[in-house]
Every structure is written in structure tokens, then in C-alpha cells.
Amino acid sequence: MSLRILLCCLAVWLAGSLLPAMAGGMDELEQASRQPAGSPPQRIVALSWEAAENLLELGITPLAVADADDYRQWVVRPRLPAQVPSAGSRLEPNLELLASLKPQLIIISPTLLSMRSSLQRIAPVLNIDAYQPGQDHAQAAERILLQLGRVLGRQPQAQQRLQQLEQGFAGLRQQLQARGAAAWPTVQVIRFANPSMVYVYGSNAMPVLALRRLGLRTTAQPAPSVWGVSQQRVGQLLALRQDIVLYQQPFAAAPQLFASPLWQGLPFVRQQRFAAVAPAWSYGGAASLLYLAQGMTAALLQLPIAAAASRPSLR
């Protein structure tokens, strides 16, 4: 994971852990969604990746997106058109560029609340706090998409997209059931920070919530952060003796780590219960939940345990 991505994730993690739940966020979006319908803004800047995702899912192309190039590498879907420029970083947006774009709305996350007054000199600001303590993040993501759809005059599109997402999950569950997934071991999901450290997703993390919607079992435990992740050393993965382990790409140092004796000695590696998942954002919105599920389903179906279930039995 690049240093810039790591710093952004750390800053957002701290913001979600330390800011009070009433610091805008969901309450602010809900309030905006209840205002009388007027002419919705068309020229919108997204300074968080979950905001960019939600705009694209509603059929709105943002004027600019913070860390746009990194979005294309780490989030991937929904696709961000090549002509959409970067608005600076998610920690330090480019105010001069934003002013030149003349947006009608700027969407932020709690990470940028300290810059709100500066941003409001450019355009109205909407703070969306997608990750709050004690909530089901998957349900919150669906609620946010609907509320944002109302604010932007795209409520029918939001409702239709949520229906499509549920249909997508139903299809994935059928694929897994046909391969005997009910009898599989529990599944754990990780993302590498570097060759020596991993992020392990807990029971309140989006990848694990996606696993559960797929009907898969997991022994993931609650994690201390609002994002549902805890950090461990790679050697601690030795505790996952019976699990299937999936890792979220990208991970540039994979060849280096995966060739090491430490890695080759892990039980889930030796027993071929380890697979890579195509890039999808682990801290995104409602659509990311399905993108995560699609990637995990594809990875699981390539494992020997799934292939064995698809072979006809000899009589």
C-alpha cells in the first residue's frame, strides 16, 4: 500500500473514531434530503471516494474527485471517466482548482470538516459521514444512496440501483450454493499494508458484511476501529488454520512476500485455501458491497474446494 493511501486511510480512521456522531454526517444528509425539492445541483465535486462512487451510481459524473488516479487503481468500479481531474488529495484538496471549476456543491467526509469554512467560500458543502460507530455499515450505505438520490433529484435511480444490487447478490448466492458453499470452512478477508503487516477485516467491515450477504460463514470478530479493521503482523495469520483466506488487491509486493518461507508455511497457503480478490473499495458505498461480493465469489470459485464440488461423482 502506498504511503499516501496509508496516510489517507489513517486520517479517515481517526476522524471516524474521534469525531462525535452528531458532527453532521448522516444527520446532515438526512436533513438535506427532507428539504423541499428545488433545482438540484449539477456541478458536483466529490472529495471522498464513497461520494464519488455514489454520484457515479446515480448517473452523475463528478466535476472532479480527490485522488482521482488512486481511485482508478483502488476503487476501480464504478468507472471514473478519464476526463475527470483530480481535485487534489483527500486530505488537502486543491482550493484554487476547485474555485476555477465553479461547482454548485462540494461533498466531503468528516476528514475535511476542519476545511469546511474554506470550501464554503467556493460552493455549498455537504458532509456525509458514511461510517459511524455502532451501525450496520451496509444498511447505512443503502440509506445514504437513497438520501443522496433525493437531494440530487435522482431518487428513482437510487431505488432502481438498490434493486439491482439485491438481484446481484441473489445470483451470487445461487452460484455459491451450487458449489456446495454451505459446507465450506469459514472465510476471512485481509488487505496487505506491506510485506510484514496486514489489515484483518472484522465483523463490522464491509467485506465481511458482503460475505454474510452471500450466505458464507466467517469467524470475524468486532474490530476496534469504526471501519472494522485491525492491524496484525503477517505471522499472526498462522491462527487461521482452518479458514479460507481472501486478500484484496492491489498488493505490489505480493511476489516478494508470497515466495517467502514464512508465507509458504501458513496452513491456508499449503492447503490451497488462499485467493486474490480483484480490486474493490473496502470502505465504499452500497454498490461497493456488491463489487466486493462479486470479486470474492469469483476468487472462491477458483479454489480447489469449489472445483471439487462441481465434479460429477462416480457411481
SEFI-469921 format. One record per residue (C-alpha): residue number from 1; residue in three letters; x, y, z. Coordinates in nm, 3 decimals. Example, Ala and Ser with C-alpha at 12.3 -4.5 7.8 and 13.67 -1.06 7.14 Angstrom:
+-----+-----+---------+---------+---------+
:   n : res :      px :      py :      pz :
+-----+-----+---------+---------+---------+
:   1 : ALA :   1.230 :  -0.450 :   0.780 :
:   2 : SER :   1.367 :  -0.106 :   0.714 :
+-----+-----+---------+---------+---------+
//
This chain:
+-----+-----+---------+---------+---------+
:   n : res :      px :      py :      pz :
+-----+-----+---------+---------+---------+
:   1 : MET :   0.000 :   0.000 :   0.000 :
:   2 : SER :   0.144 :   0.339 :  -0.095 :
:   3 : LEU :   0.233 :   0.586 :   0.181 :
:   4 : ARG :  -0.023 :   0.838 :   0.053 :
:   5 : ILE :  -0.304 :   0.580 :   0.059 :
:   6 : LEU :  -0.193 :   0.463 :   0.405 :
:   7 : LEU :  -0.194 :   0.818 :   0.543 :
:   8 : CYS :  -0.538 :   0.888 :   0.396 :
:   9 : CYS :  -0.680 :   0.570 :   0.545 :
:  10 : LEU :  -0.525 :   0.653 :   0.883 :
:  11 : ALA :  -0.664 :   1.006 :   0.880 :
:  12 : VAL :  -1.013 :   0.889 :   0.791 :
:  13 : TRP :  -0.990 :   0.613 :   1.052 :
:  14 : LEU :  -0.901 :   0.868 :   1.320 :
:  15 : ALA :  -1.172 :   1.104 :   1.204 :
:  16 : GLY :  -1.433 :   0.832 :   1.228 :
:  17 : SER :  -1.309 :   0.727 :   1.571 :
:  18 : LEU :  -1.276 :   1.070 :   1.727 :
:  19 : LEU :  -1.550 :   1.288 :   1.579 :
:  20 : PRO :  -1.883 :   1.286 :   1.760 :
:  21 : ALA :  -2.167 :   1.116 :   1.576 :
:  22 : MET :  -2.361 :   1.443 :   1.563 :
:  23 : ALA :  -2.086 :   1.632 :   1.378 :
:  24 : GLY :  -2.300 :   1.649 :   1.064 :
:  25 : GLY :  -2.265 :   1.337 :   0.858 :
:  26 : MET :  -2.573 :   1.118 :   0.833 :
:  27 : ASP :  -2.786 :   1.375 :   1.019 :
:  28 : GLU :  -2.677 :   1.649 :   0.780 :
:  29 : LEU :  -2.758 :   1.439 :   0.475 :
:  30 : GLU :  -3.092 :   1.336 :   0.619 :
:  31 : GLN :  -3.179 :   1.699 :   0.688 :
:  32 : ALA :  -3.085 :   1.795 :   0.331 :
:  33 : SER :  -3.295 :   1.509 :   0.192 :
:  34 : ARG :  -3.603 :   1.643 :   0.374 :
:  35 : GLN :  -3.580 :   1.992 :   0.232 :
:  36 : PRO :  -3.841 :   2.097 :  -0.028 :
:  37 : ALA :  -3.735 :   1.986 :  -0.374 :
:  38 : GLY :  -3.575 :   2.263 :  -0.576 :
:  39 : SER :  -3.340 :   2.270 :  -0.869 :
:  40 : PRO :  -3.079 :   2.004 :  -0.781 :
:  41 : PRO :  -2.710 :   2.088 :  -0.825 :
:  42 : GLN :  -2.547 :   1.954 :  -1.141 :
:  43 : ARG :  -2.184 :   2.059 :  -1.100 :
:  44 : ILE :  -2.061 :   1.849 :  -0.806 :
:  45 : VAL :  -1.714 :   1.783 :  -0.667 :
:  46 : ALA :  -1.650 :   1.467 :  -0.461 :
:  47 : LEU :  -1.372 :   1.493 :  -0.205 :
:  48 : SER :  -1.422 :   1.138 :  -0.076 :
:  49 : TRP :  -1.424 :   0.814 :  -0.272 :
:  50 : GLU :  -1.755 :   0.690 :  -0.135 :
:  51 : ALA :  -1.913 :   1.018 :  -0.250 :
:  52 : ALA :  -1.762 :   0.974 :  -0.597 :
:  53 : GLU :  -1.893 :   0.617 :  -0.609 :
:  54 : ASN :  -2.245 :   0.723 :  -0.511 :
:  55 : LEU :  -2.255 :   1.004 :  -0.766 :
:  56 : LEU :  -2.147 :   0.770 :  -1.045 :
:  57 : GLU :  -2.401 :   0.508 :  -0.937 :
:  58 : LEU :  -2.671 :   0.777 :  -0.962 :
:  59 : GLY :  -2.561 :   0.860 :  -1.315 :
:  60 : ILE :  -2.380 :   1.183 :  -1.223 :
:  61 : THR :  -2.023 :   1.240 :  -1.341 :
:  62 : PRO :  -1.836 :   1.449 :  -1.082 :
:  63 : LEU :  -1.658 :   1.766 :  -1.190 :
:  64 : ALA :  -1.351 :   1.644 :  -1.001 :
:  65 : VAL :  -1.262 :   1.372 :  -0.749 :
:  66 : ALA :  -0.997 :   1.382 :  -0.479 :
:  67 : ASP :  -0.705 :   1.146 :  -0.555 :
:  68 : ALA :  -0.871 :   1.055 :  -0.885 :
:  69 : ASP :  -0.580 :   0.848 :  -1.015 :
:  70 : ASP :  -0.567 :   0.643 :  -0.694 :
:  71 : TYR :  -0.944 :   0.596 :  -0.718 :
:  72 : ARG :  -0.893 :   0.432 :  -1.056 :
:  73 : GLN :  -0.641 :   0.190 :  -0.903 :
:  74 : TRP :  -0.802 :   0.110 :  -0.567 :
:  75 : VAL :  -1.177 :   0.157 :  -0.618 :
:  76 : VAL :  -1.196 :   0.077 :  -0.991 :
:  77 : ARG :  -1.576 :   0.041 :  -1.004 :
:  78 : PRO :  -1.786 :   0.230 :  -1.080 :
:  79 : ARG :  -1.552 :   0.352 :  -1.352 :
:  80 : LEU :  -1.440 :   0.712 :  -1.324 :
:  81 : PRO :  -1.420 :   0.868 :  -1.673 :
:  82 : ALA :  -1.068 :   0.954 :  -1.781 :
:  83 : GLN :  -1.155 :   1.322 :  -1.830 :
:  84 : VAL :  -1.245 :   1.373 :  -1.462 :
:  85 : PRO :  -0.948 :   1.552 :  -1.299 :
:  86 : SER :  -0.807 :   1.507 :  -0.953 :
:  87 : ALA :  -0.924 :   1.767 :  -0.702 :
:  88 : GLY :  -0.603 :   1.734 :  -0.504 :
:  89 : SER :  -0.577 :   1.481 :  -0.225 :
:  90 : ARG :  -0.845 :   1.363 :   0.016 :
:  91 : LEU :  -0.651 :   1.534 :   0.294 :
:  92 : GLU :  -0.553 :   1.852 :   0.108 :
:  93 : PRO :  -0.788 :   1.940 :  -0.179 :
:  94 : ASN :  -0.669 :   2.194 :  -0.433 :
:  95 : LEU :  -0.876 :   2.503 :  -0.344 :
:  96 : GLU :  -0.758 :   2.702 :  -0.645 :
:  97 : LEU :  -0.864 :   2.427 :  -0.883 :
:  98 : LEU :  -1.198 :   2.386 :  -0.708 :
:  99 : ALA :  -1.270 :   2.758 :  -0.737 :
: 100 : SER :  -1.189 :   2.751 :  -1.109 :
: 101 : LEU :  -1.439 :   2.468 :  -1.165 :
: 102 : LYS :  -1.726 :   2.674 :  -1.021 :
: 103 : PRO :  -1.907 :   2.380 :  -0.857 :
: 104 : GLN :  -2.261 :   2.404 :  -0.725 :
: 105 : LEU :  -2.194 :   2.151 :  -0.448 :
: 106 : ILE :  -1.889 :   2.003 :  -0.275 :
: 107 : ILE :  -1.933 :   1.670 :  -0.094 :
: 108 : ILE :  -1.688 :   1.591 :   0.185 :
: 109 : SER :  -1.636 :   1.334 :   0.460 :
: 110 : PRO :  -1.561 :   1.417 :   0.827 :
: 111 : THR :  -1.188 :   1.413 :   0.744 :
: 112 : LEU :  -1.226 :   1.759 :   0.588 :
: 113 : LEU :  -1.454 :   1.924 :   0.844 :
: 114 : SER :  -1.166 :   2.146 :   0.952 :
: 115 : MET :  -1.157 :   2.290 :   0.596 :
: 116 : ARG :  -1.528 :   2.345 :   0.570 :
: 117 : SER :  -1.519 :   2.722 :   0.600 :
: 118 : SER :  -1.260 :   2.746 :   0.322 :
: 119 : LEU :  -1.460 :   2.516 :   0.097 :
: 120 : GLN :  -1.784 :   2.704 :   0.164 :
: 121 : ARG :  -1.629 :   3.014 :   0.011 :
: 122 : ILE :  -1.629 :   2.818 :  -0.315 :
: 123 : ALA :  -1.965 :   2.636 :  -0.300 :
: 124 : PRO :  -2.217 :   2.486 :  -0.056 :
: 125 : VAL :  -2.072 :   2.188 :   0.130 :
: 126 : LEU :  -2.245 :   1.862 :   0.221 :
: 127 : ASN :  -2.069 :   1.643 :   0.477 :
: 128 : ILE :  -2.160 :   1.274 :   0.453 :
: 129 : ASP :  -2.040 :   1.061 :   0.744 :
: 130 : ALA :  -2.075 :   0.713 :   0.598 :
: 131 : TYR :  -1.905 :   0.527 :   0.883 :
: 132 : GLN :  -2.036 :   0.582 :   1.234 :
: 133 : PRO :  -1.982 :   0.364 :   1.543 :
: 134 : GLY :  -2.242 :   0.103 :   1.623 :
: 135 : GLN :  -2.421 :   0.099 :   1.289 :
: 136 : ASP :  -2.456 :  -0.168 :   1.023 :
: 137 : HIS :  -2.241 :  -0.009 :   0.754 :
: 138 : ALA :  -2.416 :  -0.196 :   0.473 :
: 139 : GLN :  -2.760 :  -0.071 :   0.578 :
: 140 : ALA :  -2.620 :   0.279 :   0.629 :
: 141 : ALA :  -2.471 :   0.275 :   0.278 :
: 142 : GLU :  -2.809 :   0.192 :   0.127 :
: 143 : ARG :  -2.976 :   0.468 :   0.326 :
: 144 : ILE :  -2.713 :   0.719 :   0.215 :
: 145 : LEU :  -2.765 :   0.631 :  -0.152 :
: 146 : LEU :  -3.140 :   0.687 :  -0.119 :
: 147 : GLN :  -3.099 :   1.014 :   0.072 :
: 148 : LEU :  -2.840 :   1.145 :  -0.172 :
: 149 : GLY :  -3.071 :   1.046 :  -0.455 :
: 150 : ARG :  -3.344 :   1.264 :  -0.304 :
: 151 : VAL :  -3.109 :   1.558 :  -0.260 :
: 152 : LEU :  -2.988 :   1.536 :  -0.620 :
: 153 : GLY :  -3.323 :   1.461 :  -0.783 :
: 154 : ARG :  -3.220 :   1.103 :  -0.858 :
: 155 : GLN :  -3.441 :   0.906 :  -0.617 :
: 156 : PRO :  -3.581 :   0.670 :  -0.886 :
: 157 : GLN :  -3.226 :   0.590 :  -0.997 :
: 158 : ALA :  -3.123 :   0.520 :  -0.636 :
: 159 : GLN :  -3.416 :   0.285 :  -0.579 :
: 160 : GLN :  -3.354 :   0.105 :  -0.906 :
: 161 : ARG :  -2.984 :   0.065 :  -0.828 :
: 162 : LEU :  -3.058 :  -0.087 :  -0.487 :
: 163 : GLN :  -3.293 :  -0.336 :  -0.651 :
: 164 : GLN :  -3.022 :  -0.427 :  -0.899 :
: 165 : LEU :  -2.774 :  -0.478 :  -0.615 :
: 166 : GLU :  -3.008 :  -0.719 :  -0.436 :
: 167 : GLN :  -3.064 :  -0.910 :  -0.758 :
: 168 : GLY :  -2.686 :  -0.928 :  -0.799 :
: 169 : PHE :  -2.647 :  -1.079 :  -0.453 :
: 170 : ALA :  -2.920 :  -1.334 :  -0.524 :
: 171 : GLY :  -2.738 :  -1.451 :  -0.834 :
: 172 : LEU :  -2.406 :  -1.480 :  -0.649 :
: 173 : ARG :  -2.567 :  -1.681 :  -0.369 :
: 174 : GLN :  -2.703 :  -1.926 :  -0.625 :
: 175 : GLN :  -2.357 :  -1.972 :  -0.778 :
: 176 : LEU :  -2.201 :  -2.043 :  -0.439 :
: 177 : GLN :  -2.478 :  -2.277 :  -0.328 :
: 178 : ALA :  -2.435 :  -2.477 :  -0.648 :
: 179 : ARG :  -2.071 :  -2.534 :  -0.549 :
: 180 : GLY :  -2.152 :  -2.658 :  -0.201 :
: 181 : ALA :  -2.058 :  -2.338 :  -0.015 :
: 182 : ALA :  -2.276 :  -2.434 :   0.282 :
: 183 : ALA :  -2.017 :  -2.699 :   0.372 :
: 184 : TRP :  -1.708 :  -2.481 :   0.322 :
: 185 : PRO :  -1.483 :  -2.363 :   0.606 :
: 186 : THR :  -1.524 :  -2.012 :   0.743 :
: 187 : VAL :  -1.390 :  -1.730 :   0.525 :
: 188 : GLN :  -1.167 :  -1.443 :   0.635 :
: 189 : VAL :  -1.071 :  -1.133 :   0.436 :
: 190 : ILE :  -0.750 :  -0.932 :   0.465 :
: 191 : ARG :  -0.571 :  -0.648 :   0.289 :
: 192 : PHE :  -0.194 :  -0.607 :   0.299 :
: 193 : ALA :  -0.043 :  -0.286 :   0.437 :
: 194 : ASN :   0.309 :  -0.401 :   0.342 :
: 195 : PRO :   0.501 :  -0.732 :   0.332 :
: 196 : SER :   0.505 :  -0.758 :   0.711 :
: 197 : MET :   0.165 :  -0.617 :   0.816 :
: 198 : VAL :  -0.195 :  -0.691 :   0.721 :
: 199 : TYR :  -0.533 :  -0.536 :   0.786 :
: 200 : VAL :  -0.776 :  -0.803 :   0.905 :
: 201 : TYR :  -1.141 :  -0.720 :   0.843 :
: 202 : GLY :  -1.369 :  -0.758 :   1.143 :
: 203 : SER :  -1.739 :  -0.833 :   1.173 :
: 204 : ASN :  -1.836 :  -0.468 :   1.115 :
: 205 : ALA :  -1.627 :  -0.427 :   0.797 :
: 206 : MET :  -1.783 :  -0.404 :   0.453 :
: 207 : PRO :  -1.606 :  -0.714 :   0.309 :
: 208 : VAL :  -1.735 :  -0.926 :   0.598 :
: 209 : LEU :  -2.084 :  -0.781 :   0.566 :
: 210 : ALA :  -2.067 :  -0.876 :   0.198 :
: 211 : LEU :  -1.962 :  -1.231 :   0.294 :
: 212 : ARG :  -2.265 :  -1.263 :   0.517 :
: 213 : ARG :  -2.500 :  -1.141 :   0.246 :
: 214 : LEU :  -2.353 :  -1.416 :   0.029 :
: 215 : GLY :  -2.457 :  -1.669 :   0.292 :
: 216 : LEU :  -2.098 :  -1.756 :   0.383 :
: 217 : ARG :  -1.974 :  -1.825 :   0.733 :
: 218 : THR :  -1.700 :  -1.621 :   0.900 :
: 219 : THR :  -1.548 :  -1.607 :   1.246 :
: 220 : ALA :  -1.453 :  -1.241 :   1.207 :
: 221 : GLN :  -1.467 :  -1.057 :   1.537 :
: 222 : PRO :  -1.561 :  -0.693 :   1.606 :
: 223 : ALA :  -1.268 :  -0.462 :   1.531 :
: 224 : PRO :  -1.180 :  -0.156 :   1.740 :
: 225 : SER :  -1.199 :   0.094 :   1.455 :
: 226 : VAL :  -1.518 :   0.235 :   1.310 :
: 227 : TRP :  -1.401 :   0.096 :   0.975 :
: 228 : GLY :  -1.394 :  -0.257 :   1.109 :
: 229 : VAL :  -1.023 :  -0.329 :   1.061 :
: 230 : SER :  -0.742 :  -0.432 :   1.292 :
: 231 : GLN :  -0.373 :  -0.447 :   1.206 :
: 232 : GLN :  -0.167 :  -0.761 :   1.259 :
: 233 : ARG :   0.172 :  -0.899 :   1.168 :
: 234 : VAL :   0.173 :  -1.147 :   0.883 :
: 235 : GLY :   0.297 :  -1.419 :   1.118 :
: 236 : GLN :  -0.022 :  -1.387 :   1.324 :
: 237 : LEU :  -0.218 :  -1.526 :   1.030 :
: 238 : LEU :  -0.091 :  -1.864 :   1.148 :
: 239 : ALA :  -0.400 :  -1.865 :   1.373 :
: 240 : LEU :  -0.621 :  -1.907 :   1.063 :
: 241 : ARG :  -0.559 :  -2.280 :   1.046 :
: 242 : GLN :  -0.894 :  -2.395 :   0.909 :
: 243 : ASP :  -1.014 :  -2.083 :   0.727 :
: 244 : ILE :  -1.032 :  -1.985 :   0.364 :
: 245 : VAL :  -0.840 :  -1.656 :   0.336 :
: 246 : LEU :  -0.907 :  -1.394 :   0.069 :
: 247 : TYR :  -0.694 :  -1.085 :   0.015 :
: 248 : GLN :  -0.800 :  -0.763 :  -0.150 :
: 249 : GLN :  -0.583 :  -0.645 :  -0.436 :
: 250 : PRO :  -0.380 :  -0.448 :  -0.527 :
: 251 : PHE :  -0.066 :  -0.552 :  -0.341 :
: 252 : ALA :   0.251 :  -0.460 :  -0.528 :
: 253 : ALA :   0.480 :  -0.663 :  -0.301 :
: 254 : ALA :   0.289 :  -0.990 :  -0.348 :
: 255 : PRO :   0.569 :  -1.173 :  -0.535 :
: 256 : GLN :   0.819 :  -1.084 :  -0.263 :
: 257 : LEU :   0.601 :  -1.198 :   0.029 :
: 258 : PHE :   0.440 :  -1.500 :  -0.134 :
: 259 : ALA :   0.780 :  -1.652 :  -0.218 :
: 260 : SER :   0.899 :  -1.631 :   0.144 :
: 261 : PRO :   0.927 :  -1.942 :   0.368 :
: 262 : LEU :   0.707 :  -1.769 :   0.629 :
: 263 : TRP :   0.424 :  -1.730 :   0.383 :
: 264 : GLN :   0.463 :  -2.073 :   0.225 :
: 265 : GLY :   0.437 :  -2.228 :   0.571 :
: 266 : LEU :   0.094 :  -2.082 :   0.655 :
: 267 : PRO :  -0.173 :  -2.356 :   0.673 :
: 268 : PHE :  -0.419 :  -2.191 :   0.435 :
: 269 : VAL :  -0.142 :  -2.143 :   0.177 :
: 270 : ARG :  -0.019 :  -2.502 :   0.198 :
: 271 : GLN :  -0.375 :  -2.635 :   0.172 :
: 272 : GLN :  -0.468 :  -2.410 :  -0.123 :
: 273 : ARG :  -0.732 :  -2.215 :   0.065 :
: 274 : PHE :  -0.596 :  -1.872 :  -0.032 :
: 275 : ALA :  -0.702 :  -1.648 :  -0.321 :
: 276 : ALA :  -0.671 :  -1.292 :  -0.452 :
: 277 : VAL :  -0.979 :  -1.072 :  -0.492 :
: 278 : ALA :  -0.999 :  -0.817 :  -0.772 :
: 279 : PRO :  -0.975 :  -0.455 :  -0.657 :
: 280 : ALA :  -1.288 :  -0.309 :  -0.496 :
: 281 : TRP :  -1.306 :  -0.042 :  -0.229 :
: 282 : SER :  -1.349 :  -0.181 :   0.122 :
: 283 : TYR :  -1.476 :   0.149 :   0.262 :
: 284 : GLY :  -1.723 :   0.247 :  -0.007 :
: 285 : GLY :  -2.097 :   0.272 :  -0.054 :
: 286 : ALA :  -2.382 :   0.034 :  -0.131 :
: 287 : ALA :  -2.250 :  -0.061 :  -0.475 :
: 288 : SER :  -1.905 :  -0.142 :  -0.337 :
: 289 : LEU :  -2.071 :  -0.410 :  -0.126 :
: 290 : LEU :  -2.175 :  -0.592 :  -0.444 :
: 291 : TYR :  -1.841 :  -0.528 :  -0.617 :
: 292 : LEU :  -1.665 :  -0.682 :  -0.316 :
: 293 : ALA :  -1.904 :  -0.977 :  -0.325 :
: 294 : GLN :  -1.852 :  -1.031 :  -0.698 :
: 295 : GLY :  -1.475 :  -1.032 :  -0.655 :
: 296 : MET :  -1.486 :  -1.268 :  -0.358 :
: 297 : THR :  -1.726 :  -1.505 :  -0.533 :
: 298 : ALA :  -1.502 :  -1.521 :  -0.841 :
: 299 : ALA :  -1.197 :  -1.589 :  -0.621 :
: 300 : LEU :  -1.371 :  -1.857 :  -0.417 :
: 301 : LEU :  -1.497 :  -2.042 :  -0.722 :
: 302 : GLN :  -1.138 :  -2.081 :  -0.844 :
: 303 : LEU :  -1.030 :  -2.268 :  -0.531 :
: 304 : PRO :  -0.991 :  -2.647 :  -0.532 :
: 305 : ILE :  -1.264 :  -2.678 :  -0.269 :
: 306 : ALA :  -1.515 :  -2.528 :  -0.514 :
: 307 : ALA :  -1.385 :  -2.721 :  -0.812 :
: 308 : ALA :  -1.423 :  -3.048 :  -0.623 :
: 309 : ALA :  -1.790 :  -2.979 :  -0.558 :
: 310 : SER :  -1.854 :  -2.922 :  -0.931 :
: 311 : ARG :  -1.716 :  -3.261 :  -1.042 :
: 312 : PRO :  -1.972 :  -3.534 :  -1.104 :
: 313 : SER :  -1.949 :  -3.819 :  -0.856 :
: 314 : LEU :  -1.851 :  -4.166 :  -0.979 :
: 315 : ARG :  -2.106 :  -4.439 :  -0.917 :
+-----+-----+---------+---------+---------+
//
